[in-house]
Amino acid sequence: MSVARTTEISATSTKGFEDAINEGVARAAATLRNLRGAWIKEQEVTINGDKIAEYKVHMLVTFVLDE
């Protein structure tokens, strides 16, 4: 039997949503073991003037706890 935990994280990028997701997963993988999945809960942008300055994602990351 395994037990999993879900934690919410946010990640940003100036390139796009996909890059923000990749940055968030990479950072989670550097700290957490046994990652199993991620669910993108929200996406938002920061606008500076008339252009998008930053992309942000809020995601739930699931990982299996050690025995």
N, C-alpha and C positions, 0 to 999 in steps of 0.2 A: 504494500500500500504506500502511496506517496501523498504528500501534502504540499499544496502550492500556496503561494502568497501573491497578491497583486499590489503594486505600488504605483502611485501617480507621479509622473515627471513632466516637466516642460522643457522644450528645446527650441532654440532659435537659429535662424540662418538668414544671411542677406541674399542667398542664391535662390531659394525656393522651398516649398513644403517638403519635397522628397529629400532634400539635403538636410533639413531640420529633423526629419524622422531618422535618417541615417546617423546624424550626430547624436541624437538622443539614445538610440539603440547602442551605438558604440560606447557611449559614456556609461550606460547601464551595465553593459557587458564587462567594463573595466572594474566595476564595483561588485556586481552580483554574479553568482554562479547559477548554472542550470536554467538560463533563460529559455522560455518555451513559446512566448508569443507577445504581441503588443496590439493594442486596440487604440486607434486614433479617436479620441473623445471630442476634441475641438481643434479648429484651425482659425487663426486670426492673423491680421497684418497690421503693421504700424505704417502710417503714411506720413511722409515728410514733404510738404508742399503738395504737389500733384502726382508724386511717385511713391511706389511701395518701397519702404526703407528696410523692413524686416518681416520675415515670415516666422510665425510661432505655432507650435503644435503642443497640445496637452495630450498625453497618452498614458494608458494603463499598461504596465509591463508585468507579465506573469513569469514567476520563476518557481522551481521546485525546491523545497527546503531539504537540506542534508538530513540523512537518516540519524 
